[in-house]
């Protein structure tokens, strides 16, 4: 009897250990988590949206300069892409606010009738403002250090920032409509990956799992030079502070506008809506209900 009890105890302990190791969250549960996350974001007070947004903007700026440092130092751009995801991973783990991720999640409660469109737009606006403030603040601080209080020329990583800022504005302007359209499509592809990273982080309950899941899509977007709104909130102002020849109008029209629109479309349609729509609880219930019916029909035949 005692031997059997010990066996049962050992079996239960083993199953508990295995359960702890299996931290995978199924897509049906991820869809629910996406809706709940969007609803929770809409309930965050404005001051917290600004603070968390500012931290996110600054963190992405830090990740960008670190990635540029790796690429310039090694001469291998892929190194920068491997490094850059530390920014988004930090934001995900801290539960901060990044408007590009909100493009995918915040509209979901509106689709379900839990929120109004004005609430969605207000949330985006406050988070975007926070992201901008944080990114520009870090841009000013890093520009100060790269130029020794604006007494030195932009060299090394600073020169890379300046060249990138010009490419993201003057480069597109030189192509006219084709440049605007190219920027828009790059932004769509970018936020498809960024929002995929945010959602993939919901497929696991472990810290290591979230890091790995979020890392992969962000690496993809950065390695291919896609356009991310908040990253550009840092790069373009920092470049302008260090001598980039672009103008405020050039930034707003040739980068901010197409990138904002592209990030909304890519993040919402390709990730937020697509993943949620196919795995939402109502759809899952309908699918489960259809299976017995089909089986019964087959049996009757």
LINQUIJO-V651553 format. One record per backbone hydrogen bond with DSSP energy under -0.5 kcal/mol. CO is the residue of the C=O (numbers start at 0). NH is the residue of the N-H. If there is no record, write none. Layout:
# LINQUIJO-V651553
CO|NH + CO|NH
This chain:
# LINQUIJO-V651553
0|4 + 1|5 + 2|6 + 3|7 + 4|8 + 5|9 + 6|10 + 7|11 + 8|12 + 9|13 + 10|14 + 11|15 + 12|16 + 13|17 + 14|18 + 15|19 + 16|20 + 17|21 + 20|22 + 22|204 + 23|25 + 25|28 + 25|29 + 26|30 + 27|31 + 28|32 + 29|33 + 30|34 + 31|35 + 32|36 + 33|37 + 34|38 + 35|39 + 36|40 + 37|41 + 38|42 + 39|42 + 40|43 + 44|48 + 45|49 + 46|50 + 47|51 + 48|52 + 49|53 + 50|54 + 51|55 + 52|56 + 53|57 + 54|58 + 55|59 + 56|60 + 57|61 + 58|62 + 59|63 + 60|64 + 61|65 + 62|66 + 63|67 + 64|68 + 65|69 + 66|70 + 67|71 + 68|72 + 69|73 + 70|74 + 74|76 + 75|78 + 75|79 + 76|79 + 76|80 + 77|81 + 78|82 + 79|83 + 80|84 + 82|85 + 83|86 + 84|88 + 85|89 + 86|90 + 87|91 + 88|92 + 89|93 + 90|94 + 90|95 + 91|94 + 95|97 + 97|100 + 97|101 + 98|102 + 100|103 + 100|104 + 101|105 + 101|106 + 104|107 + 104|108 + 105|109 + 106|110 + 107|111 + 108|113 + 108|114 + 109|112 + 115|119 + 116|120 + 117|121 + 118|122 + 119|123 + 120|124 + 121|125 + 122|126 + 123|127 + 124|128 + 125|129 + 126|130 + 127|131 + 128|132 + 129|133 + 130|134 + 131|135 + 132|136 + 133|137 + 134|138 + 135|139 + 136|140 + 137|141 + 138|142 + 139|143 + 140|144 + 141|145 + 142|146 + 143|148 + 144|147 + 146|150 + 146|151 + 152|154 + 154|157 + 155|159 + 156|160 + 157|161 + 158|162 + 159|163 + 160|164 + 161|165 + 162|166 + 163|167 + 165|168 + 165|169 + 165|170 + 168|172 + 169|173 + 171|174 + 171|175 + 172|175 + 174|177 + 175|179 + 176|180 + 177|181 + 178|182 + 179|183 + 180|184 + 181|185 + 182|186 + 183|187 + 184|188 + 185|189 + 186|190 + 187|191 + 188|192 + 189|193 + 190|194 + 191|195 + 192|196 + 193|197 + 194|198 + 195|199 + 196|200 + 198|201 + 199|202 + 200|203 + 202|24 + 205|209 + 206|210 + 207|211 + 208|212 + 209|213 + 210|214 + 211|215 + 212|216 + 213|217 + 214|218 + 215|219 + 216|220 + 217|221 + 218|222 + 219|223 + 220|225 + 221|224 + 225|227 + 227|231 + 228|232 + 229|233 + 230|233 + 230|234 + 231|235 + 231|236 + 233|237 + 234|238 + 235|239 + 236|240 + 237|241 + 238|243 + 239|242 + 246|250 + 247|251 + 248|252 + 249|253 + 250|254 + 250|255 + 251|256 + 252|257 + 254|258 + 255|259 + 256|260 + 257|261 + 258|262 + 259|263 + 260|264 + 261|265 + 262|266 + 263|267 + 264|268 + 264|269 + 265|269 + 265|270 + 266|270 + 266|271 + 267|272 + 267|273 + 268|273 + 270|274 + 270|275 + 271|275 + 272|276 + 273|277 + 274|278 + 275|279 + 279|283 + 280|284 + 281|285 + 282|286 + 283|287 + 284|288 + 285|289 + 286|290 + 287|291 + 288|292 + 289|293 + 290|294 + 291|295 + 292|296 + 293|297 + 294|298 + 295|299 + 296|300
